[in-house]
Amino acid sequence: MKIYLNGKLVDKDKAHISVFDHGLLYGDGVFEGIRTYDSLIFRLKEHIDRLYRSADAIQLKIPLTKTAMMEAVIETLKANKLEDAYIRLVVTRGVGDLGLDPRKCPVPTIFIITHKIALYPKEFYQKGLEIVTATTKRNLAQALDPRIKSLNYLNNILAKLDAIESGTEEAIMLNYQDYVAECTGDNIFIVKDGELITPPVEVGALEGITRDAVIILAKKLDMPFYEKMLKMDDVYSAKEVFLTGTAAEIIPVVKIDARKIGDGKPGAVTLRLTDEFRKLTKVDGVKY
Ligand code: PMP
């Protein structure tokens, strides 16, 4: 397996990062998770735009143009002869000293890993997922804005531990006012009273690329769609709940905190959107 590391393709075993890299020492960096379907990179431009927005937000200047970054992604995919892949693109502050000071890190580290996709098992999509509400609150947007896709995922990992502790795979994270924000690695949607609803990202969520794609699809299909603040009561009493993310795509949720959602089966709106989303991934992408 070849890894793109600072402008070169190197063997996996030789793709080493310094222990003085601030991405490792402080989680000082940004990343993207991107997906390809049959040699089409889904929403590549949107992912690259988000990467550069995240980098801007932490005052990290990426020493590559967006075009060069896209070419690096394609070069890595081709080198690994992968048609269906998950791409992890990481930019860290780079090598510095043991202090926090980013000025001591003159050159950002860039690496790209392309790998086979590790999907949730098929039955999760057929039967739906059981999830819980995390006890860990979502980071306060004024402290570390969840819209920045940074290497600092400890907040999400603590919530993931809540999920694992409860014997489930995902957990809903609430913000400090107990409004529903998102899950540890996915955005959340509900269907209620004929409306498709997702919380606004300002509540404390990542602006998911899959979330955006679903919103566009819903509008095309004339589904009534709204961004609304949600409390857990709204979610418990929803007819349908589903999660969206690059790796998970669209995944139905049928139980939350031991409460059945709707009739306990993946709902019609979820299945319709999943179908349309799959069609989209077959045609909408950058060819390599
Ligand atoms: N929220 C969080 C916290 C995430 O890490 C992700 C990506 N795994 C998402 C939502 C979904 O975003 P996307 O659709 O862009 O993958």
Boltz pocket constraint, residues with backbone or C-beta under 6 A from the ligand:
constraints:
  - pocket:
      binder: B
      contacts: [[A, 33], [A, 156], [A, 182], [A, 183], [A, 184], [A, 185], [A, 186], [A, 187], [A, 205], [A, 206], [A, 207], [A, 208], [A, 209], [A, 210], [A, 211], [A, 244], [A, 245], [A, 246], [A, 247]]
      max_distance: 6.0
